[in-house]
Amino acid sequence: MIYRPLGNTGKDVSIIGLGLEHVDRKPYEQVKETMDAALAHGINIMDVFMPGDEVRENIAKAFGTRRREVMLQGHIGATDINQQYDISRDMPTVKKYFEKLLKLFGYIDFGMLFFIDSDEDFKNVFDTEFITYAQQLKRNGDIHHIGFSSHNPVTAKRVIETGTVEMMMFSVNPAFDMLPADRNVFDLLENKVGKEALHGIDPHRAALYALCEQKGIGITTMKSYGSGKLLSPDHTPYARPLTVHQCTHYALSRPAVASVLPGCKTAAEMEQIIAYCTATAAERDYAEVLATVRNDFRGNCVYCSHCQPCPVNIDIAAVHRYFDIAKLDIKNIPPSIKSHYASLQSAECINCGHCEKRCPFGVEIIKNIKEATRLLKD
């Protein structure tokens, strides 16, 4: 397993995590089998948003004495109405469900402000007792960090700018990233969005990932396979389906993304996804599939590393990632970004042009490397 820092939380998380929603309403033996497979491979972050008693109890039982081996995301505001999950901002209801979660697991590593997708969601969290409750949980040590979940890049940016949160769970996949920020990503999952709606990466989403890297807000991802739609020949918006490894690599290539948390319901599914850690570069490569939709990516680096290898070993995708972050505010580039850039130990570009010949999106790589060096090299 490979581990990455989760922003500035001080925690290192496995690049593959586990979303436990698909073990809801499954027998205990299946829950334990799935979790055992994850733990055996070094997975140390899992998400529990489900509010039902049975699934939570099965998860706690499956941990046994291993609770401290895993960091949990638990969601504040996820409630169970008539055996269907719901979102609540009613404080007695919110407290009831979250305190039951605490009773089962002792503490929650990342207390997630649940589902902040709209202006109304934002107000109902940040202009009410809801955020006060989350902050009190942290002061008490019941949660160790405050995070939030969202599917909307504009609202997510607003949350980050409050300065209250330390990490974010966000829906990241190449199809969602190509939808305009004002489109509902759930339309794509319901087959209401065809490839004609997909352009280059939406600037709001690109800016959100860069902002998170700039501010040290770590990202864990959900829906990295588009609820399976991107893997299906019948539902993909591309000329052909993506693979699990390609979707995983795409998400892990975004700035600030530390971990992909797929939903798995069996040990076999868990094994399939963990195989990413030993997959080849060719098996991970997503660029050619992305290029089958309208090529509005033209001139923009998507961090796919199709340009590699560089004869002087410049990590071109990493250079562009830090360059994009630096451009958010050229006059106030965080020292951490300059430090990360310096750690690349890149040689001087020799202008050979091999990278530009291989780039599927016509990025002016040589020009960008020189500008990045000017901005980021002390």
C-alpha positions as CSV (number, residue, x, y, z in Angstrom):
1,M,0.0,0.0,0.0
2,I,1.0,3.6,-0.7
3,Y,0.3,6.4,1.8
4,R,-0.1,10.1,1.3
5,P,-0.5,13.0,3.7
6,L,-4.1,14.2,4.0
7,G,-3.6,17.9,3.6
8,N,-2.3,19.5,6.8
9,T,-4.1,17.2,9.2
10,G,-0.9,15.4,10.1
11,K,-2.4,12.1,9.1
12,D,-1.1,9.8,6.4
13,V,-3.8,7.8,4.6
14,S,-3.8,4.9,2.2
15,I,-4.3,6.0,-1.4
16,I,-7.0,3.3,-1.6
17,G,-9.6,3.5,1.2
18,L,-13.0,1.9,1.6
19,G,-16.5,3.3,1.4
20,L,-18.7,1.0,3.4
21,E,-22.1,2.0,1.9
22,H,-22.4,-1.2,-0.2
23,V,-22.2,-3.5,2.9
24,D,-25.5,-1.9,4.1
25,R,-28.1,-4.6,4.5
26,K,-25.6,-7.3,3.9
27,P,-24.9,-10.2,6.3
28,Y,-22.3,-9.7,9.0
29,E,-20.1,-12.4,7.5
30,Q,-19.9,-10.4,4.2
31,V,-19.2,-7.2,6.0
32,K,-16.3,-8.8,7.9
33,E,-14.9,-10.5,4.8
34,T,-14.8,-7.2,2.9
35,M,-13.2,-5.3,5.8
36,D,-10.7,-8.1,6.5
37,A,-9.5,-7.9,2.9
38,A,-9.1,-4.1,3.2
39,L,-7.2,-4.3,6.5
40,A,-5.0,-7.1,5.2
41,H,-3.8,-4.8,2.4
42,G,-3.0,-1.8,4.7
43,I,-6.1,0.3,4.1
44,N,-6.4,2.7,7.0
45,I,-9.2,5.0,6.0
46,M,-12.9,4.1,5.7
47,D,-16.1,6.1,5.3
48,V,-19.3,5.4,7.3
49,F,-22.1,7.7,6.2
50,M,-24.9,5.2,6.6
51,P,-27.2,6.0,9.5
52,G,-28.8,2.6,10.0
53,D,-28.1,0.8,13.3
54,E,-27.5,-2.7,11.8
55,V,-24.8,-1.7,9.3
56,R,-23.0,0.4,11.9
57,E,-23.1,-2.4,14.5
58,N,-21.8,-4.9,11.9
59,I,-18.9,-2.6,11.0
60,A,-18.0,-2.1,14.7
61,K,-18.2,-5.8,15.4
62,A,-16.0,-6.6,12.3
63,F,-13.3,-4.2,13.6
64,G,-13.1,-6.1,16.9
65,T,-9.9,-4.9,18.6
66,R,-8.6,-3.3,15.4
67,R,-10.5,0.0,15.6
68,R,-7.3,2.0,16.1
69,E,-5.8,0.6,12.8
70,V,-8.3,2.6,10.8
71,M,-9.3,6.3,10.5
72,L,-13.0,6.7,10.1
73,Q,-15.0,9.4,8.3
74,G,-18.4,9.8,10.1
75,H,-21.0,12.2,8.9
76,I,-22.8,14.8,11.0
77,G,-26.3,15.2,9.7
78,A,-26.8,11.7,8.1
79,T,-30.0,10.3,9.5
80,D,-32.4,7.4,8.9
81,I,-36.0,8.1,8.1
82,N,-38.2,5.1,7.4
83,Q,-35.1,2.9,6.7
84,Q,-33.9,5.4,4.1
85,Y,-30.9,7.7,4.6
86,D,-31.8,11.4,4.8
87,I,-30.1,14.7,5.5
88,S,-31.1,16.6,8.6
89,R,-30.1,19.9,10.1
90,D,-32.6,19.5,13.0
91,M,-30.2,19.5,16.0
92,P,-31.9,16.9,18.3
93,T,-32.0,14.5,15.3
94,V,-28.5,15.3,14.2
95,K,-27.1,14.7,17.8
96,K,-29.1,11.5,18.2
97,Y,-27.6,9.8,15.2
98,F,-24.1,11.1,15.6
99,E,-23.9,10.2,19.3
100,K,-25.0,6.7,18.5
101,L,-22.1,6.6,16.0
102,L,-19.7,7.7,18.8
103,K,-21.0,5.1,21.2
104,L,-20.2,2.4,18.7
105,F,-16.7,3.6,17.6
106,G,-15.5,5.6,20.6
107,Y,-14.3,8.5,18.5
108,I,-14.5,9.6,14.9
109,D,-11.3,10.8,13.2
110,F,-12.9,13.0,10.6
111,G,-16.3,14.5,11.5
112,M,-17.9,15.3,8.2
113,L,-20.4,18.1,7.8
114,F,-22.8,16.1,5.6
115,F,-23.7,17.0,2.0
116,I,-23.1,20.7,1.5
117,D,-24.1,21.3,-2.1
118,S,-26.1,24.5,-2.2
119,D,-26.4,28.0,-0.7
120,E,-29.2,26.7,1.5
121,D,-27.1,23.8,2.7
122,F,-24.3,26.3,3.5
123,K,-26.6,28.5,5.5
124,N,-28.2,25.6,7.4
125,V,-24.7,24.5,8.5
126,F,-22.7,27.7,9.0
127,D,-25.4,30.1,10.2
128,T,-26.9,27.7,12.8
129,E,-26.0,25.6,15.8
130,F,-24.9,22.9,13.5
131,I,-21.4,24.2,13.1
132,T,-21.2,25.1,16.8
133,Y,-22.0,21.4,17.6
134,A,-19.2,20.2,15.3
135,Q,-16.7,22.5,16.9
136,Q,-17.7,21.4,20.3
137,L,-17.3,17.7,19.3
138,K,-13.7,18.6,18.2
139,R,-13.0,20.4,21.5
140,N,-14.2,17.4,23.4
141,G,-12.0,15.0,21.4
142,D,-15.0,13.2,20.1
143,I,-13.9,14.0,16.5
144,H,-10.3,14.8,15.7
145,H,-10.8,16.8,12.5
146,I,-13.7,18.7,10.9
147,G,-14.3,17.8,7.3
148,F,-17.3,18.0,4.9
149,S,-18.7,16.3,1.9
150,S,-19.9,18.0,-1.3
151,H,-20.6,17.4,-5.0
152,N,-20.6,21.1,-6.0
153,P,-17.3,23.0,-6.6
154,V,-18.7,26.5,-6.0
155,T,-20.3,25.6,-2.7
156,A,-17.3,23.6,-1.7
157,K,-15.0,26.6,-2.3
158,R,-17.2,28.7,-0.1
159,V,-17.0,26.1,2.7
160,I,-13.2,26.0,2.5
161,E,-13.0,29.8,2.7
162,T,-14.6,29.7,6.1
163,G,-11.4,28.4,7.5
164,T,-13.3,25.9,9.6
165,V,-12.6,22.6,7.8
166,E,-9.5,20.6,7.4
167,M,-10.4,18.1,4.7
168,M,-13.1,17.4,2.1
169,M,-14.8,14.4,0.6
170,F,-15.6,15.3,-3.0
171,S,-17.0,13.4,-6.1
172,V,-14.0,13.2,-8.5
173,N,-14.1,11.5,-11.8
174,P,-13.3,12.6,-15.4
175,A,-17.0,12.9,-16.4
176,F,-18.0,14.9,-13.4
177,D,-15.0,17.1,-13.9
178,M,-16.1,18.0,-17.4
179,L,-19.6,19.0,-16.4
180,P,-20.2,22.8,-15.9
181,A,-20.4,23.7,-12.3
182,D,-24.1,24.6,-12.5
183,R,-25.0,21.1,-13.7
184,N,-26.2,18.5,-11.3
185,V,-23.7,15.6,-11.3
186,F,-26.5,13.2,-10.3
187,D,-28.0,13.8,-13.8
188,L,-25.0,12.0,-15.2
189,L,-25.6,9.0,-13.0
190,E,-29.2,8.9,-14.2
191,N,-28.1,8.9,-17.9
192,K,-29.5,12.4,-18.5
193,V,-26.1,13.7,-19.6
194,G,-24.5,12.5,-22.8
195,K,-21.0,13.2,-24.1
196,E,-22.2,16.3,-25.9
197,A,-22.4,18.0,-22.5
198,L,-18.8,17.1,-21.6
199,H,-16.1,19.7,-22.5
200,G,-12.7,20.2,-21.0
201,I,-12.2,20.1,-17.2
202,D,-14.6,22.7,-15.7
203,P,-12.5,25.6,-14.4
204,H,-14.4,25.7,-11.1
205,R,-13.4,22.1,-10.4
206,A,-9.8,22.6,-11.4
207,A,-9.6,25.7,-9.3
208,L,-11.2,23.9,-6.3
209,Y,-8.5,21.2,-6.4
210,A,-5.8,23.7,-6.7
211,L,-7.2,25.8,-3.8
212,C,-7.3,22.7,-1.6
213,E,-3.6,22.0,-2.4
214,Q,-2.8,25.7,-1.7
215,K,-4.5,25.7,1.6
216,G,-3.6,22.2,2.8
217,I,-7.1,20.9,2.6
218,G,-6.8,17.1,1.9
219,I,-9.3,15.5,-0.4
220,T,-10.8,12.0,-0.2
221,T,-12.9,11.0,-3.1
222,M,-16.3,9.4,-3.7
223,K,-18.0,8.3,-7.0
224,S,-14.6,7.9,-8.7
225,Y,-16.2,5.3,-11.0
226,G,-19.4,7.3,-11.5
227,S,-21.3,4.7,-9.6
228,G,-20.1,2.2,-12.1
229,K,-21.4,4.1,-15.1
230,L,-17.9,5.0,-16.4
231,L,-16.9,1.3,-16.3
232,S,-19.9,0.2,-18.3
233,P,-20.0,-0.1,-22.2
234,D,-23.7,0.7,-22.1
235,H,-23.5,3.9,-19.9
236,T,-20.1,5.5,-20.4
237,P,-20.2,8.9,-22.1
238,Y,-16.9,8.1,-23.8
239,A,-16.2,6.1,-26.9
240,R,-15.3,3.2,-24.6
241,P,-15.5,2.5,-20.9
242,L,-12.7,3.4,-18.5
243,T,-11.2,0.8,-16.3
244,V,-11.0,0.7,-12.5
245,H,-7.3,1.5,-12.7
246,Q,-7.8,4.4,-15.0
247,C,-10.6,6.0,-12.9
248,T,-8.5,5.5,-9.8
249,H,-5.4,7.1,-11.4
250,Y,-7.4,10.0,-12.7
251,A,-8.7,10.8,-9.2
252,L,-5.3,10.3,-7.5
253,S,-3.7,12.7,-10.2
254,R,-5.8,15.7,-9.0
255,P,-4.1,18.2,-6.7
256,A,-4.7,17.6,-3.0
257,V,-6.3,14.1,-3.5
258,A,-5.0,11.8,-0.9
259,S,-7.3,8.7,-1.1
260,V,-9.9,7.2,-3.3
261,L,-12.7,5.5,-1.3
262,P,-14.6,3.1,-3.5
263,G,-17.7,1.3,-2.4
264,C,-17.0,-2.4,-2.1
265,K,-19.3,-5.2,-0.9
266,T,-17.0,-8.2,-1.3
267,A,-13.4,-9.2,-0.7
268,A,-13.1,-9.9,-4.5
269,E,-14.1,-6.3,-5.3
270,M,-11.6,-5.0,-2.8
271,E,-8.8,-7.1,-4.3
272,Q,-9.6,-5.8,-7.8
273,I,-9.3,-2.2,-6.7
274,I,-6.2,-2.7,-4.6
275,A,-4.5,-4.2,-7.7
276,Y,-4.1,-0.5,-8.7
277,C,-1.0,-0.4,-6.5
278,T,0.9,-2.8,-8.7
279,A,-0.7,-1.8,-12.1
280,T,1.6,-0.6,-14.9
281,A,1.7,2.9,-16.2
282,A,-0.1,1.7,-19.4
283,E,-2.9,0.1,-17.3
284,R,-3.4,3.4,-15.4
285,D,-3.3,5.7,-18.5
286,Y,-6.6,7.5,-19.0
287,A,-5.6,10.2,-21.6
288,E,-6.6,8.4,-24.7
289,V,-10.1,7.7,-23.4
290,L,-10.6,11.3,-22.3
291,A,-9.6,12.4,-25.8
292,T,-12.6,10.6,-27.3
293,V,-14.9,13.5,-26.3
294,R,-14.8,17.1,-27.5
295,N,-11.1,18.0,-27.1
296,D,-11.7,21.2,-25.1
297,F,-8.7,20.0,-23.1
298,R,-6.5,21.6,-25.8
299,G,-3.6,23.4,-24.2
300,N,-4.4,22.2,-20.6
301,C,-2.4,19.7,-18.7
302,V,-4.6,16.9,-17.2
303,Y,-1.6,15.4,-15.3
304,C,-1.9,12.2,-17.3
305,S,2.0,11.8,-17.7
306,H,1.5,10.8,-21.4
307,C,4.5,13.1,-21.9
308,Q,6.9,10.8,-20.0
309,P,9.6,9.7,-20.0
310,C,11.7,12.9,-20.0
311,P,15.4,12.4,-20.9
312,V,16.5,14.6,-18.0
313,N,13.9,13.1,-15.6
314,I,11.6,16.1,-15.1
315,D,8.3,15.1,-13.5
316,I,6.3,17.1,-16.0
317,A,2.8,16.4,-14.5
318,A,4.0,17.4,-11.0
319,V,5.6,20.6,-12.4
320,H,2.3,21.5,-14.0
321,R,0.3,20.7,-10.9
322,Y,2.4,23.1,-8.8
323,F,2.4,25.7,-11.6
324,D,-1.4,25.6,-11.7
325,I,-1.6,26.1,-7.9
326,A,1.0,29.0,-8.0
327,K,-1.1,30.8,-10.7
328,L,-4.1,31.0,-8.3
329,D,-2.2,33.9,-6.5
330,I,1.2,34.6,-8.0
331,K,2.0,37.3,-5.4
332,N,1.3,34.9,-2.5
333,I,2.6,31.5,-3.4
334,P,2.6,29.3,-0.3
335,P,6.1,28.3,0.9
336,S,4.9,24.7,0.9
337,I,4.3,24.8,-2.8
338,K,7.8,26.1,-3.5
339,S,9.1,23.4,-1.1
340,H,7.2,20.7,-2.9
341,Y,8.5,22.0,-6.3
342,A,12.1,22.1,-5.0
343,S,11.7,18.5,-3.8
344,L,11.1,17.4,-7.4
345,Q,14.9,18.0,-8.0
346,S,14.1,18.6,-11.6
347,A,17.0,19.2,-14.0
348,E,16.9,22.1,-16.4
349,C,14.7,21.5,-19.4
350,I,16.9,20.9,-22.5
351,N,14.2,21.9,-25.0
352,C,14.2,18.6,-26.8
353,G,10.4,18.7,-27.4
354,H,9.9,14.9,-26.9
355,C,7.2,15.7,-24.3
356,E,5.2,18.0,-26.6
357,K,5.2,15.5,-29.4
358,R,3.6,12.9,-27.0
359,C,1.1,15.2,-25.3
360,P,-2.5,14.3,-26.5
361,F,-3.7,17.8,-25.6
362,G,-1.2,20.1,-27.2
363,V,0.1,21.6,-24.0
364,E,3.0,24.1,-24.4
365,I,5.1,22.1,-21.9
366,I,8.5,23.7,-22.5
367,K,7.1,27.2,-22.0
368,N,5.2,26.2,-18.9
369,I,8.2,24.5,-17.3
370,K,10.3,27.7,-17.8
371,E,7.5,29.8,-16.3
372,A,7.1,27.4,-13.4
373,T,10.8,27.5,-12.7
374,R,10.7,31.3,-12.7
375,L,7.8,31.4,-10.2
376,L,8.7,28.6,-7.9
377,K,12.5,28.2,-7.8
378,D,14.0,30.3,-5.0
